[in-house]
Amino acid sequence: MATTANKPVYLYNTLTRTKELFKPLHAPKVGIYSCGPTVYKDIHIGNLRTFTTTDWIRRMLEYNGYDVYLVRNITDVGHLHEDDDARGGEDKLEHEARTTGISAYEIAARYTKQYLQDSDEMNILPPQMVPKATEHIPEMIAITKKLIENGLAYVSDGNVYYAVNQFPGYGALSGNTIDNLRAGGHGRAQMEVAEDKQNPEDFALWKNGDQSRQMNWESPWGVGFPGWHIECSAMATKYLGEQFDIHTGGIDLVFPHHEDEIAQSQGATGKKPVQYWVHNEFLDFGNSKMSRSVGNVLLLSSLKERGIEPMAYRYLLLTAHYRSKLNFTDESVAGAQNALNNLRADIAELPVTDAPTSWSAEAQRTREAFHDAINNDLDLPIAISITREAARSHKIEPAERRHLILDFDRVLGLRLDTVKPKAPVTISEEVQELVRQRDAARTGRNWKESDRLRDLLKDMGFEVRDTPKGTQLV
């Protein structure tokens, strides 16, 4: 089948605050690093918006012919409750282990399994690499040693801190420069509090681990565990190299996590690590973002209990641009379920045939519009609108319409290829006679008889529709 000509791809780069033409370092290969979950509890549907956004970026690039290599890590150590004084900066896995009596490793394994299941139900394509933080401690230690050698980090009482004032570019991604942080900027509250730091903006690369911890490792600075930020620098560098194309994540990771990743990776290699930083906005629930700290999380399993399919939630996410906040309500997700059901019903009406060798002029025009939308900073609201219109377009033959929708679904990921065509209705002579009698009753304005025949046909398994051409059975 003829393909759409190569088109330019544009992505909004958080680092430059502009929409830029995408130029991969080693086309047609594209390397993407996606910050994965911290597996101390079930991920919620706000987290799933982030992972689904990365999935759409990947699918869009593959639709354009790129060879994508995606790395999404598992954070199973080192992510502290830095914004919760009551927990004193405790590791999230260790905190869960201490409060439940289950080992930190068992907790990580349990919620990793659930995360992978949720991702599959959302039709998120599996990454090519899923590294775990606990399996990359040597790489983290190596980068930390390099940063000390480069004069960008220092040791204090078994802890190792990054000296932020030694990295001139700090704050370029988030706007949280040292001056802004010291002046009480919005990122100040997210800085780790520790008495042995030289400056309040410095952040931990390695933490001294006390004997109460389950997760500790030997290091040149004593027994301890890695800081959260160094983990992603180590794993991204190992699997994608010192420089790669795209780094994704939720907008909440811009500071401090991604800002600190840049300082670490560039500080160790002297090279700009990421070419395009792409961040999705929050999923709002009520009047605030969905988060555990607010206590308003909703799980995918909760949606299923309400009769909402994971694919319906995916459809809902399609209706808002990834850089726009999306307010989740019962009404909005129910509407998405209905819209998905309608789209499936439209596809079920279309016959299954062999793929055409080329697109008709109208199908090609529609495909070009879809392609332009997804390439324009992943404008999926326009793309799903085009898809819905195409499913009912009488300008395109029904058989070709099905192939066109399935072509679009390579990006949308709604599993529309699983929709089976509607079985043809077999109408016996007896049923046809009842239809003729009902049409005659309607012509004679004998509504009582018309209703009786409609109910009889319904009892025989037919839905009756009145059309200008007479009774139609479905």
Buried (B, 14 or more C-beta within 10 A) or exposed (E): EEEBEEEEBBBBBBBEEEEBEBEBEEEEEBBBBBBBBBBBBBBBBBBBBBBBBBBBBBBBBBBBEBEBBBBBBBBBBBBBBBEEEEBEBBBBBBBBBBEEEEEBBEBBEBBBEBBBEBBEBBBBBEBBBBBBBBEBBEBBBBBBBBBBEBEBBBBBEBBBBBBBEBBEEBBBBBBBBBEBBEEEBEBBEBBBEBEEBEEBBBBBBBBBBEEEBBBBBEBEBBBBBBBBBBBBBBBBBBBBBBBBBBBBBBBBBBBBBBBBBBBBBBBBBEEEBBBBBBBBBBBBBEEEBBBBEEEBBBBBEEBBEEEBBBBBBBBBBBBBBBBEEBEBEEEEBBBBBEBBEEBBEBBEEBEEEEEBEEBBEBBBEBBBBBBBBBBBBBBBBBBBBBBBEBBEBEEBBEBBBBBBBBBBBEBBBBBBEEBEEEEEEEEEEEBEEBBEBBBBBBEEEBEEBBBBBBEBBEEEEBEBEEEEEBBEBE
